[in-house]
């Protein structure tokens, strides 16, 4: 199965601190308005604090935007300072990509704004990004 078909219907539904991999997409060469999976990149290991997010920023340096369900203050600050546009949303990846590539805002029903960490109560990640 081709990568463009295998990942159709995939969702943006994971907190950045829990991500072990990042899916990199590009416009489909023959299907206008569609996207295909270009590659999968490993996210840096959890537990190194701010350094983790600097490494991730380097990993994403060639990307126009980064779609996540939620991101804590530290990773959001580090990625934004590195010029990475972080978009918090939930829903189909293709819908988010369509908006990004058309330079439009994410549709309102997909928008999400992370309001805070559960201060260890509901946070499962160990990436020290919620601080």
C-alpha positions, 0 to 999 in steps of 0.5 A, a space after each residue: 500500500 502506498 504511503 499516501 493511502 496508508 495514512 489517509 484518515 490519520 488524526 492529529 490526536 496526541 500531546 507533543 510530549 507523548 509523541 515518539 515519532 513525527 509524520 512528515 507530509 508533502 503535497 501529492 504530486 498528481 492529486 490536487 489538494 491531497 497529501 502524501 506521507 514523505 517520511 517518519 522521523 523519530 522524536 527525541 527521547 523524553 527526559 532531557 527538558 529544554 534540550 529535547 525541544 531544541 533537538 526537535 526544532 532541528 528535526 523540523 527545520 525544513 517543515 512549514 508547520 507542526 500539527 499537534 493536539 497539544 503542546 506545553 509552554 516549554 516546547 511551544 516556546 522553544 519551537 516557536 523561537 526556532 521559527 517552527 509554526 506550532 498549530 494545536 488542533 484535533 481532527 484529520 491531518 489532511 484537513 489541517 494540512 489543507 489549511 496550512 498549505 492554503 495559508 488559511 487558519 485551521 477550521 474552527 471545529 478543529 482548533 484546540 488551545 492547550 490550557 495547561 498541564 495536569 501538573 502530574 495528575 493527568 500528564 502521562 509524558 515524562 518529557 518535562 515539557 509542561 513546566 
